[in-house]
Amino acid sequence: MERLRVAKRTVHYMDMSALVGINREVALLTREPSEYSEPDGRQLESLLKDVTSRADNQDFEEAVAEKASLLIFKIASGQHFKAANKRTALVAGIVFLRKNGYTMKINDPDFVSIIDKAGMAEATLDDVFDAVKRLYVKSTVDRKAWDASIKQTVEENRKFLTDIGS
């Protein structure tokens, strides 16, 4: 009897232009500058490569949660942008999850608190991962282009993102 091969699900990764686009969108909400230095740009590129190579030996669901957690944690804790790092981390995580068939509430108070703490070096990657695992749920894959998904996520959460800004 021949076994049917099951197609391996592909993780969709964010690139530098999408990440910078997220920061631009969330910084614009509070009229802050969307800027980063050349060294920070190199660190952001490295961060994105780390996300790509993270958890490749795990099943899809576990890998997506781990990759999203790493993305969120490194953006929040790295403070690479001149402004809106934690909001960028929140939106980047949500958009990454959406593009890979999952979602979670961006305004969960415990999750927002963990991201805030990560930005002040008071929370670990494990703390972020535990929160993501607790909160994310399966949804339909967002087939829109990254920029369209970013704009939709920011627009859906405009009031919340503006309220937590600055």
C-alpha positions in Angstrom: 0.0 0.0 0.0 1.4 3.4 -1.0 1.4 6.2 1.6 0.0 9.5 0.6 2.4 12.4 1.2 1.0 15.2 3.2 2.2 18.6 2.0 4.3 20.5 4.5 2.8 23.8 5.4 5.0 26.8 4.6 5.7 29.5 7.1 5.3 33.0 5.6 8.0 35.4 6.7 8.1 39.1 7.2 10.8 41.0 5.3 12.5 44.3 6.3 10.2 46.5 4.2 7.1 45.0 5.9 8.7 45.5 9.4 9.6 49.1 8.6 6.1 49.6 7.2 4.6 48.5 10.5 6.7 50.9 12.4 5.8 53.7 10.0 2.1 53.0 10.3 2.1 52.8 14.2 4.4 55.8 14.7 2.2 57.8 12.3 -0.8 57.3 14.7 0.9 59.5 17.3 2.9 61.6 14.9 6.3 60.2 16.1 9.2 59.7 13.8 9.6 56.4 12.0 13.4 56.2 11.9 16.2 53.7 12.7 20.0 54.0 12.4 22.1 52.0 10.0 23.4 49.7 12.9 19.8 49.2 14.0 18.9 48.3 10.5 21.5 45.6 10.4 20.2 44.3 13.8 16.7 44.2 12.4 17.8 42.3 9.4 19.6 39.8 11.7 16.4 39.6 13.9 14.4 38.6 10.8 16.9 35.9 9.9 16.8 34.6 13.4 13.0 34.3 13.1 13.4 32.5 9.8 15.8 29.9 11.2 14.0 29.4 14.6 12.1 26.2 15.4 12.5 24.6 11.9 12.4 21.2 13.4 9.0 21.6 15.1 5.5 21.1 13.7 3.9 24.0 12.0 1.7 25.2 14.8 4.5 25.1 17.4 7.0 26.7 15.0 4.6 29.6 14.2 4.1 30.4 17.9 7.8 30.3 18.6 8.7 32.4 15.6 6.0 35.0 16.4 7.2 35.1 20.0 10.8 35.7 19.0 9.8 38.4 16.5 7.7 40.2 19.2 10.3 39.8 21.9 13.3 41.0 19.8 11.5 44.0 18.5 10.1 45.1 21.9 13.4 44.4 23.8 15.7 45.7 21.0 14.4 49.2 20.8 15.7 49.5 17.3 13.3 52.2 16.1 13.4 55.8 17.3 9.7 55.4 18.4 6.9 52.9 18.7 9.0 49.8 19.3 6.4 48.0 21.6 3.5 48.9 19.3 5.6 47.7 16.3 6.2 44.5 18.2 2.5 44.0 18.9 1.4 44.7 15.3 4.3 42.6 13.8 3.3 39.6 15.9 -0.4 39.9 15.0 0.4 40.3 11.3 2.9 37.4 11.3 0.3 35.2 12.9 -2.5 36.3 10.5 -0.3 35.5 7.5 0.3 32.0 8.9 -3.3 31.2 9.8 -3.6 32.3 13.4 -4.8 35.3 15.3 -5.0 36.7 18.8 -6.3 39.8 20.5 -3.8 42.6 20.3 -5.3 44.3 23.4 -5.1 41.5 25.9 -4.0 43.4 29.1 -1.6 40.6 30.2 0.0 40.3 26.8 0.4 44.1 26.5 2.0 44.1 30.0 4.5 41.4 29.0 5.4 43.4 25.9 5.9 46.5 28.0 8.0 44.5 30.4 10.1 43.1 27.5 10.8 46.6 26.4 12.2 47.4 29.8 14.2 44.0 30.1 11.8 42.8 32.8 10.2 39.9 30.7 11.9 37.0 28.9 11.3 35.3 25.6 9.7 32.5 27.5 7.2 35.0 29.0 6.2 36.2 25.6 6.0 32.6 24.2 3.8 31.5 27.1 1.4 34.5 26.4 1.3 33.8 22.7 0.6 30.1 23.3 -2.2 30.9 25.7 -3.8 33.5 23.4 -3.4 32.5 19.7 -6.1 30.6 17.9 -6.4 29.1 14.4 -8.0 31.3 11.8 -8.0 31.6 8.0 -4.7 32.5 6.4 -4.5 36.2 5.4 -3.8 36.0 1.6 -3.4 39.8 1.3 0.0 41.3 0.6 2.0 42.2 3.7 1.3 45.9 3.3 -2.4 45.4 3.0 -2.4 43.1 6.0 -0.4 45.7 8.0 -2.8 48.5 7.1 -5.9 46.4 8.0 -4.4 45.4 11.4 -3.4 48.9 12.3 -6.8 50.3 11.2 -8.7 47.6 13.1 -6.8 48.5 16.2 -6.3 52.3 15.6 -7.8 53.5 18.9 -6.0 50.9 21.0 -2.6 51.6 19.4 -3.1 55.3 19.7 -4.1 55.0 23.3 -1.1 53.0 24.3 1.3 55.3 22.3 3.7 57.7 23.8 
